[in-house]
Amino acid sequence: MKLVGFFNRDGGTFRTTDMVAYEKRAEAAFRDAGHDFDAIVFSGKEIIPAMERAAKRDDIDGIVAGGGDGTISAAASIAWKNGIALGVVPAGTMNLFARSLRVPLDIWQALDVLASGEVDKVDIASANGRPFIHQFSAGLHARMVRYRNAYSYRSRLGKIRASTKAALGVIFNPPEFEVEFEAAGMRERRWVSAISVSNNPFGENALLYADNLRSGELGFYTANPLKPLGVARLALDMLRGKVRENADVMVMHPAEVHLHFPKLRRKANCVMDGELLPLQRDVSIRLHPGELKVLVKQGLAAQVDADERREPAA
C-alpha cells in the first residue's frame, strides 16, 4: 500500500519521545512489510491540514495517524470522506478508538502491528453530518469538559488531575435539561442530566469504549435528572463498567437518533470525540455501517467474526 504517516509531536506520549528516531522506526517497519511509506512529524496546528491535503491525492491508499483522540478523530473523518484506510498510533491520554480496534497502546509495538496488519471495515457515526468515532454527548460530560478546559495543564498527568477536579465539580453541580428524542420507533420527551450517543454500544469497561465497532448499532444512553449522590453513584458504576445496571440510565441500540432541545440555552455545549462544541437545537445522529476502512492486526477481523458467532450460543 502507498501510505503516509502523520505524527503529532504535541500529542501525549510523543511529547517525551525522540520523534526523529520514531519517524525512522516507522518508515523502516512499514517498508520492511512491503509498503511504500513516508512519515512526517507535525505540530498540532499543522497536522490536520496536512492530512487533508494528502488524502486528496489519487496515489494514496491510506494514512497512519499518531496522536491523541482529537487527532485520531480528525484523521478518521478525513479517511472516511476520501475513502482511504486509516492506521491508528495511540499517543494520547485515553486512546479510546485504538482500544476498540485492539491496537497495542505502546507506540512502538503499534507500528509493527499496523505494518503487518490487514484492512478491515468498521462503523463510523455522524451528528448533523459531522463524523465521530467515539461519542456525542450533552449534559454531565459536556459540563465536565467545560470545567476541565478552565484549568491549565501541560502533561498527561496534568490532564488527568484537571479531569478529576472537573468531575468533582460536576458531581456537586449537575445539569438538568429537557430533550425530545426519536429512536427505534419510540418518541418521548423527558428531563435528563445526561445524553450520550456512541459509535456502537459501550462495552463493560471503565473508560466507556466499544468492544466491537461492527455491530451496526448506536449506543443511546440517557440519565434521569440527578442530585449529587445520584451523579456519584453513576460515576461509580462507570468505573465498574456497570452503567447498564444503573437504575437512572436508559439504554437503547438504534441505528439513528433524533434529538430536539426545546429550551436550549444560548451557551449550551455538547462534546464530540472529546471536543467541546456549541449544542444545536436539533441533532440527527446516524450510524454508517462498515464505511470506515482501518488497519488492524492480521487475523483480527476473522477472530471478531468468530467471537460474534459464538455469542448467541453462549
N, C-alpha and C positions, 0 to 999 in steps of 0.2 A: 504494500500500500504506500501511497505518497502521503506522508503525514508531516505536520508542523507542530512543534511543541511550544507552548506559551506558558512561561513560569512567572508568577507574580512575586517579585522579591520582597514585597511588603506584606505578604500573607503568612501569618502564623509561624510555622516551622521554618520557612525559608528565610526569615529574618536572622536566624542564627546558623544558617547553612552557607558553606562556601559555594556560591552559585556558579562560579567558573568551573569548579570540579563537578558540580551536579549537571551542568549543561553538557560537559564532555561525557559523563557517565550515561546520560540519557541518549545521546547520539550513538554511543557505542552499543548500548543494549538493543536499540531498535534496528540499527544497521546490521548487527550480528544476526538478528532474527529475520533479515531479508527485506526490511523496509527501506524506502527512501525517506530519510528523516533529517530534519534540521530543527534545532532547539534555539529559542531566543528568550532572554530574560528581560522582563519589562517592569516598570513601576506600576502601582495600582491604577494610576490615571491613564496610562498608555495602553494597558493590555486589552481592554475591550475593543477600542477602535482597531487595534492591530488584528485581533481575531476576526472582526467583521470584514476587514479588507481581504484577509487570507481566504475566508470562507467563500468569497465571491469568485475566486479563481477557478477555472474549469479543469485544472490539473491536480486539485486537492481531493483526496479521499476522506480525510478526517483531520481533526485537531486533537492534540493532547494538552489538556489544561491543568495547571498546577496552581493551587491557591486555596483560599478559604471558601466557605459556602457561597458567598456573593460572587466570586469569580467563577465558580463551577456552575452556578445558576445561569449567569450570563452566557457562558460557553455553551450550555445545553440549549438555551434559546437560539443562539446563533447556529448551532449544528442542526437543530430541528428545522429551522426556517430554510436552511440551504440544503437539506437532505444529505448531510455528510455525517460520518461517525465521530463519536466523542470518546476520548480516553480521559480518565479522571485520576489525577495525582492528589491525594488528600493532604494538604498542607495547612489546613485551618484549625479551628478550635473544636468544632463538633464533627465535621466531615460526614454529615448525615447521608448524603446521596452516595458517597463512597461506601458507607456501611451497608446501604441497601444493595449495592452492586457487588458486595463482598470483596472489594479491593483491599489489599493489605494497607493498614494505616501507617506503616513505615514507608516513608517516601522513597527509599532506595529499593526496597523489595517491590514496591508498586511498579517500578519501571520494568523489571524482569517479567512480572505477571502480565502487564499490558502488552509488552513487546512480543511475547509468545502466545498471546490470547487470541480470541475469536470475536467476531462481530455478532452481537445479539440485538434484538429489538425489544424495547421496553416502553411502558406508558409514560406519557407526559400530560400535564393538565394546563388549563389556561383560565384566567379570570378576566372577563371582558376583553378577550383576545390576547392578553399578556401571559406568556407561558410561565409556569413554575414547576419545579421538580420535587419540592417537599410539601409546602403547605401555604394556604391562605388563612389568615386568622384575624379576628377582631375581638375587642374586649380585653380580657385579662392579659393575653400575650402582648397585644399592641401597647397597652399601658406599661407593661414591664419593660419593653424595648424602649419606649419613650423615656422612662425613668433612667434606664441604663445609659442611654445616649447623653444624658445630662452629666454623667461622670466622665472624667478624663482617664484614659488608660493607654498604655503603650505596649503591653505584652499580653500573652495568652492568659497568664495568671491574673493580670490586672483586669482583663475582661471577665474572667470568672468571678472575681471579687465584686466587680460592678454589677454583674448579673445577680449575685446573691443579695446585695443591698437593694437592688430594684425589686426582686421577688418579695423581700420583706415589706417593702413599701406598698406593693400591690395587695398583699395579704391584709394590711390594715386599712386599705382604701380601695376596695374592689369596685369596678364599674357595674352599672346596671342599665340596660337599654332595650328598646323594643325592636323586634325584627319579624318580618313576614317571610316565610320560605316555602318553596315548592320543590319537592324532591320525591322521586319514586311514586308518583301519583298522589302524594299527600300534600295538602296545602294547609298551612297553620300560621297563626300569629301568636307570639309569646314574648314574655320578658326573659332576658338572659343576662348572664355575666360574661359569657364567652361563646365564641363560634370558631370552629376550626374545620377546614376542608382540606384533606390531604390527598396527594397523588398516591393512590392505593391506601387501604386501611393500615393504621399503625400496628406494628407487632407488639408483643408483650415485652417491651424493653423500656428502661427508664428515660432514654433520650427521645422516644416517640418518633421512630422512623419505620418505614415499611420494610417488612421482611421479604416481600415479593412485589416486584414492580410490573408484573404481567397479569394481574387479576382482572383487569378491565373494569375496576370499580374505584370510585372515590371513597374516602373515609369522611363522613359528615358527622361532626360532633357539636352538640350544644350543651351548655351548663346552665342550670337554673340560676335565678338570682341568689347570690351567695353573700353571707356575712363572713367576717374574718375567720371564724372557726371552720366554716364550710370550705373556704379557699385553702386553709391549711390542710384539711382532710384530702382535698383534691390534689394538692401538691404531693402529699404523702403517697397517694395512690399512683400518681405519675412516677414517682421514684421507685415504686414497687412494680411498675409495669402493669398495673391493675385498674387502669382508667375505666374500662368497660364495667367493672364491678361497682363503681361509684353510683349511688342512688340518684344523684343530681345530674348525671350525664345521660343524654340521649345519643344513641349511635345508629347511623344508617349507612348503607353502602350503595348509593345510587350512581348512575353514570353522569348525571347532570344535577346541579343545584342552582336555583334562582333565589337570590336574596333581595329584599326590599327593606330599607330602613326609613320608616315614616317620619321619625322625629330626629333626623340626622343633625348633629351639632356641626357647626361650621369648621371646627378644628379636629373633627373625628379622624382617627387613623386606623389603618389596617397594616398587617405585616405580610409580605410575600417573600418567602425564602430568606427571612431574616432582615429584609429591608423595610423600613417604616415609610409608608406612603399615605396620601390622603384617601380616606374612605369615600367611595361613591355611593349615591343613594340607592342605585340598583346595580347588582353584581350578578353576572351569569357565569357560572363555573362549569367547565366541560372537561371530560377526560378524552384523550386522544390515544386509543389503544395501539400499542406497538409501533408508534410513529417516530420514536427516537432511537437512532442506532448508537450503540455503545460498545466499547471494547471491554470484554470480561475475561476472566480466567478460562483457559482452554478446558472445555468439557463442562463448564458451569451450566450452560443452557440445558443440556441433556440431564444434568443432575437435578435442576429445578423441576423439569418436566416429570421426572421420576418421583420426586417428593410430592408433587401435586397429585399424581395418580394414586399414591399410597394414602393420602389424607382421607379421602372418603371411606376407604376400607377401615382405616383406623377409627 
